[in-house]
Amino acid sequence: MNQIPDYAAERVLGTIQEVIDSADEELKQAAEWMKGLVGEFPEASIVHSYYAWVLSRQGKHREAVDHGRVGVKISPESEISSLMLFRVLWNAGEKKQAFDEVKRLEKYGPSAEYAQMMQEWNESKPEDFEE
């Protein structure tokens, strides 16, 4: 984890896990937690990335994309930050930019997560689907 001191790592990861587990009615609180972590650790890509994910779940797509981009800028080789940016772009309806993010990360090597996601999409695609 970049830019998160060892003494705070367990707390940050615990908060992120609570955010992941939060139900839709708890999104406002989850966003507040992540906003606090962004303020405390502005150079931590994982914090920006999960804040982006929460904002996207709230329908705050522009703000989500902005934080997703910050996460990727801080850690351009981070698969998790790239995946989060992909998801928030996709949810914002910016499908081309989402796929551009996949291509950008490929410069750093293969991504098992993207490969699995593409495989799942291909397996769920109806046979009569036309591109």
Secondary structure, DSSP 4 states (H G I P E B T S, - for coil): -TT--HHHHHHHHHHHHHHHH--GGGHHHHHHHHHHHHHH-TT-HHHHHHHHHHHHHTT-HHHHHHHHHHHHHH-TT-HHHHHHHHHHHHHTT-HHHHHHHHHHHHTT---HHHHHHHHHHHHHS-TT---
